Amino acid sequence: MSHDLTRKAWLSVVVTLAAFLAVAPASVLADEFIAGTEPSLRPVGAPVLRSFTKDAAWYRTALSGIEAPPYPFSLRFLEDQGAWYTPFNRPGLTGPYDIRNWHGSASGGAGRSVPGR
């Protein structure tokens, strides 16, 4: 009988804590901005990008490791690329996967999956 009473006591404590925790976050975070709930709104004071200029240096970086012009038509997306993140103008994996040699492999490209690049 004592064991049953202890179980009931723990159950009531757990239920009370669960109810408290279920209500607490709503009241604590009521004034805080939560990303994704209103995609068209930005938090007050968030930085705003007014313009993004892709100069020759930006294109040199984005097109480095690609053979000289004419560039493949598939790279036309760079014309529409804004300041948002894209993996296409940043170094990726190293070793045989570094087909654009952005990591400056000491082997000069030997052992790559795409030779000559």
C-alpha positions as CSV (number, residue, x, y, z in Angstrom):
1,M,0.0,0.0,0.0
2,S,2.9,2.4,0.7
3,H,4.3,1.7,-2.7
4,D,1.0,2.6,-4.4
5,L,0.9,5.9,-2.4
6,T,4.4,6.8,-3.5
7,R,3.4,6.2,-7.1
8,K,0.4,8.4,-6.9
9,A,2.4,11.2,-5.2
10,W,5.0,11.1,-8.0
11,L,2.3,11.0,-10.7
12,S,0.7,14.1,-9.2
13,V,4.1,15.9,-9.1
14,V,4.9,14.9,-12.7
15,V,1.4,16.0,-14.0
16,T,1.7,19.4,-12.1
17,L,5.2,20.0,-13.5
18,A,4.1,19.1,-17.0
19,A,1.2,21.5,-16.8
20,F,3.5,24.3,-15.6
21,L,6.1,23.7,-18.3
22,A,3.4,23.6,-21.0
23,V,2.2,27.0,-20.1
24,A,5.5,28.7,-19.0
25,P,7.2,29.0,-22.4
26,A,4.2,30.7,-24.0
27,S,4.3,33.4,-21.3
28,V,8.1,33.7,-21.2
29,L,8.5,34.0,-25.0
30,A,5.4,36.0,-25.8
31,D,7.4,39.1,-26.8
32,E,10.4,37.3,-28.4
33,F,10.7,36.9,-32.2
34,I,10.4,33.4,-33.4
35,A,11.8,32.8,-36.9
36,G,9.5,31.0,-39.4
37,T,6.2,31.8,-37.9
38,E,5.8,35.0,-40.0
39,P,8.2,34.6,-42.9
40,S,7.2,38.0,-44.3
41,L,8.2,39.9,-41.1
42,R,11.7,40.6,-39.7
43,P,12.4,41.3,-36.1
44,V,12.7,45.0,-35.1
45,G,16.3,46.1,-35.4
46,A,17.4,43.3,-37.7
47,P,20.0,44.4,-40.3
48,V,18.6,45.1,-43.7
49,L,20.7,44.6,-46.9
50,R,19.9,47.6,-49.1
51,S,22.0,46.6,-52.1
52,F,24.3,43.8,-53.3
53,T,26.9,44.5,-56.0
54,K,28.6,41.7,-57.7
55,D,31.9,43.2,-58.9
56,A,34.6,41.6,-60.9
57,A,36.3,40.2,-57.8
58,W,33.0,38.4,-56.8
59,Y,32.7,36.8,-60.3
60,R,36.4,35.9,-60.2
61,T,35.9,34.0,-56.9
62,A,32.6,32.4,-58.0
63,L,34.1,31.2,-61.3
64,S,37.6,30.3,-60.1
65,G,38.6,26.7,-61.0
66,I,36.3,26.7,-64.0
67,E,38.0,26.7,-67.4
68,A,38.1,30.1,-69.3
69,P,35.1,31.4,-71.2
70,P,32.8,30.5,-72.7
71,Y,31.4,29.4,-69.3
72,P,28.8,26.6,-69.3
73,F,25.2,27.8,-69.6
74,S,24.5,26.0,-66.2
75,L,26.4,28.8,-64.5
76,R,23.9,31.5,-65.6
77,F,22.3,31.2,-62.2
78,L,25.2,33.4,-60.9
79,E,23.6,36.4,-62.6
80,D,20.6,36.1,-60.3
81,Q,22.6,35.2,-57.2
82,G,22.0,37.6,-54.4
83,A,23.7,38.0,-51.0
84,W,22.1,34.9,-49.6
85,Y,24.1,31.8,-48.8
86,T,25.0,29.5,-51.6
87,P,27.5,26.7,-51.6
88,F,28.5,27.4,-55.2
89,N,30.8,30.3,-54.4
90,R,32.5,28.8,-51.3
91,P,35.1,26.0,-51.0
92,G,33.6,22.6,-50.3
93,L,35.1,19.2,-49.7
94,T,38.8,18.6,-49.9
95,G,40.8,15.9,-51.7
96,P,39.4,14.2,-54.8
97,Y,36.2,16.1,-54.4
98,D,37.8,19.5,-54.7
99,I,37.4,19.6,-58.5
100,R,37.8,23.4,-58.6
101,N,41.1,23.3,-56.6
102,W,39.8,25.8,-54.1
103,H,41.7,24.2,-51.3
104,G,45.0,24.5,-53.2
105,S,45.8,20.9,-53.1
106,A,49.6,20.2,-52.9
107,S,49.3,17.4,-55.5
108,G,48.2,19.9,-58.2
109,G,45.0,18.0,-58.8
110,A,46.4,14.5,-59.0
111,G,44.0,11.9,-57.9
112,R,40.9,13.9,-58.6
113,S,37.7,12.5,-59.8
114,V,37.7,14.9,-62.7
115,P,41.2,15.1,-64.2
116,G,42.5,18.3,-65.7
117,R,40.5,20.8,-63.6
